[in-house]
Amino acid sequence: MRTLTRRRLLTTAASAASAASAASAAGLTAVPVRAADRTHAGADDVVAALRALPGLRVIEERPGAEPGYRFFVLGLRQPVDHNDPGAGTFEQRLTLLHTAADRPTVLFSTGYEVPLMPRRTEPAVLLGGNQLGVEHRFFGTSRPAALDLTHLTIRQAAADHHRVVRLFRLLYPGGWISTGGSKGGMASVYHRRFHPHDVDGTVAYSAPNNIDDREDSAYIRFLEHVGTAAARDALKTAQRQMLLRRTHLVARYEAWAAATHDTFRIIGSADKALEIAVLRVPFMFWQNHTTADAPAIPGPDASTDVLYAWLEETAALPVYADSTARNYIPYWYQLGTEMGYLSVPADHLDGLLQYPDGIEPRSFVPRDVPMHFDAEAMPDIDRWVRRRASRLLFVNGTQDPSVAEPFRPGPRDARVLWVPGGNHHVSISGLSPADRAEAVTALRRWATGSG
């Protein structure tokens, strides 16, 4: 691959005996929740029911949830290493939108920090269900005191999700659907790879697939053909102008950093950070915009001020400075050790580039953090999706470079649906009427166990 950015976001209660059995299977010591607690879990004693779950802390209840919902911020004690109990623990941040114990539950994988706002995902809206948001391990506040990134693997994260599901099934025994967008969608797929029966179905939005990190031709081809020729040429012209005027743009960048008390120690310099941002312009443009936005691309006669402002908006210049970049060291570490990153067209920039490997994940991770790439991790995921995955729905945009290399599931009740003209921010509602009906039918069938 080499891809992505940040982005987003029914039955009756089981018996106490089966709840204890589920907790045991998850490696937890269950505190049985009485049937009366489950019956009234949608009323005032939902807090008591949550507090009865082993290892779970109710941090706070926040206002702002839609009518019929309550919104909680939670913390779950998780092993740093699921294979070594002696490696310590950390508290993983969760959020819960609770409506009723007998409604379906949506497991929302963010892939990054979890947003502390009561916003339902599309599957939760479509199902009228509960929603459990999971902050990815080692992002946001979900970090051990001594951060060892060697434990930041897709398998360890999948084990986190596994424990979350097994624990919360004590309260929500009905249908479960997992979902996420971009890196969160990838996390949902990886969870299913290692724990395929934890949930009853998965909806992954804009989820990239990288089979061989050494082979990035799909991304190059996509970026050389997406949109219109005029829009692609305008982006290339803007990139060249930025690098031709790099001295002035870097001075602006450095002045901004000085004014905000920021630095570029992780990447190395404002000059290198600017070049990386310029290289990523086409990818970032098509990920977040469409051909309709092409007229706003600065032309060759645009002022340096206009060029800088457009670059800042398009490529998110603050992301490369230390105050933000340090929060995403785990992200780039994952790309550089298992998930890989993308290549972008650069022939039109010959003679203007000074950092040939600047766009690699290594640029965003401090040099004292070792990185060793596992070339087998993504092929393993891809094989599982092709050969064994079931009840998987991928929703992609036809103009999203992130999914230039998409997942291609086999015939076992799985599908890929495309939003015409869609970028990285797609939804089931953006599908064609026929595809939308197919997606909603599958989602509800999975959540209710009706076939």
Secondary structure, 3 states (H helix, E strand, C coil): CCCCCCCCCCCCCCCHHHHHHHHHHCCCCCCCCCHHHHHCCCCCCHHHHHHCCCCEEEEEEECCCCCCCEEEEEEEEEECCCCCHHHCEEEEEEEEEECCCCCCEEEEECCCCCCCCCCCCHHHHHHCCEEEEECCCCCCCCCCCCCCHHHCCHHHHHHHHHHHHHHHCCCCCCCEEEEEECHHHHHHHHHHHHCCCCCCEEEEECCCCCCCCCCCHHHHHHHCCCCCHHHHHHHHHHHHHHHHCHHHHHHHHHHHHHHCCCCCCCCCCHHHHHHHHHHCHHHHHHHHCCHHHHHHCCCCCCCHHHHHHHHHHHHCHHHHCHHHHHHHHHHHHHHHHHHCCCCCCCHHHCCCCCCCCCCCHHHHCCCCCCCCCCCCHHHHHHHHHHHCCCCEEEEEECCCHHHCCCCCCCCCCEEEEEECCCCCCCCHHHCCHHHHHHHHHHHHHHHHCCC
